[in-house]
Amino acid sequence: MVVGVFYMSKAKGKRTVYKAISYLKDQGMIVDEVEMSGRYTQYKDLFAGYCTKCWTKDCDHKDQYRFEGFDLISMSPKRLFLIQVKTNTPPTRKNYIRFATKFASRYIKILSMTWYDRRGWVIHTFNKNGTVTKKDLRKTNEKKDDTK
């Protein structure tokens, strides 16, 4: 039974990635999925497995500061976006803030896109100065006024 739940969540994650690709293409960007596969691949996402303290893959404190990586890479005419896609729960901010303070710039943006079921996207931008900007695109639950 546990195996069935794993496959179901993997499929749900793939559907969320496809929704993100569709959204970014609608914004006029080119998008590519960067998941690496292989028999002996330990980390599948771009830059996954790096230690956020020393930025190497082989160090003593890698397990404590392990970076999750990115699912998508996207380009607009003026910027490059590294994007982590999640469903219903945003990623842990600390490591993405560390990555952004080290590598983000005017032209390289670090994003996390979180899809909330039946409601929509919340996009977090991790800035070079260590701040996080939130853009909430979820649908609101406003009730229609039927008395008019």
N, C-alpha and C positions, 0 to 999 in steps of 0.2 A: 504494500500500500504506500509506503514511503517513496518508493521509486516512482509511482504514478504522480505523486505530488511534485516531485522534482521536475519531471518532464513537463507537467502543466505549468509550473512557474517559469521554466526555461522558454516555453512557447509564449507565455504572456510577456516576458522580457523582450523577445524578438518582435512581437507585435508593437510594443512600445517604441522600440528602435525604429521600426518602419514608419510609425506615426511621426517620430521626430524628423526622419529623413524627408517625409512628405511636407511637413511644416517648413523646414529649412529651404527646400526647393521652391515652395510657394513664396518665400522671401527673396528669391532670386539668387540663391547661392548654389554652388556645386558641392556635393556631399559625397563622402565615401565612408564605408564602415571599415574599421581598422582591426577587427578581431582576427587574431592569428590562431591558426589551428595546426594541430600536428599530434603525433602520438606521444611525444615527450615534452610538449609545451606545458610548462607549469602555470604561466600567466598568459591570459588570452588578450587582454586589452593593451593599448598603446601606453608605454611607460609603466605598466603595472609591475609591481614587485620591487621597485626602487625604494631605498630607505630615504625618508624625507629629511633625515638629519645630515647625512654625508653624501647623498645622491649617488650611491653605488648599489649594485645588486647583491654583493657579497660583503656583509659586515656583521658585527656581533649583535647589533641592536635592530636588525632588519625586521624582526617579528613585531617589535613594539611600534615601529614607525613605517610600516609597509604602506606604500601608495597603491590605490586601487586602479588607477589608470583611466583611459578614455575609450569610449565606444566609437565615437565619430570624429572625423576631421572635416571641416567645412571651410570654404573660401568665398568671400565676396570680393568685389573688385579692389577693395582697400584693406581687407583684414583676413586673418587666418584664425579660425575658431577651433579649439580643442574642447570636446563636449563629452560629458559623462551623462548617460541617460538612466533614469531610475523610475520605478513605479511606486506611487503612494508614499514613499519615504525618501526624503532628500539624502544625498551622501553625507558622510562625516565631513564637516567643514574644515577642521584643523589642517589636514594634509593638503587639501586643495588651496587653502590660503598660503601654506608654505610653498607649494608649487608656484602659485601666482606671484608671490613676492620675489621668487628667484628667477622666473622665466617669462612672466607676462610683460607686455610692452604696449606701445601705442598701436601696433599692428597685429599683435598676438593676444587673443582674448581667451580666457579660461571660463567655460560655462558648465553648469549642471542644469539639465532639463528634467523636471519631475512631472510625470503624468499622473494626475489624480483621476481615478475611475469615474466616468460619467460627468466629469467637471471640467477638465482641461489642464493646461500647462502652468507650471510655475518655473520661471527661469532665474537662476542665481548666477550673477557675474562676479567672479573673484578678481579683485583689482590688485594692481602692483603694490599699492600702499597698505594692503592687508585688510581692506574693507570689503564688504559683500553687498552688492546691489541686487534687490529682489524685484522681479517683474511678474506680477500675478495676472495670468490670462484666464483664470478659471471663471466659469459661468456662475453668476450669483443666483440664489434661490428667491428671487423677487416674485411675489404672488401677483397675479393679474387682478386689476380692479374691475370686477364684473358688474358693479352697481351703476355704471354710466350708460 
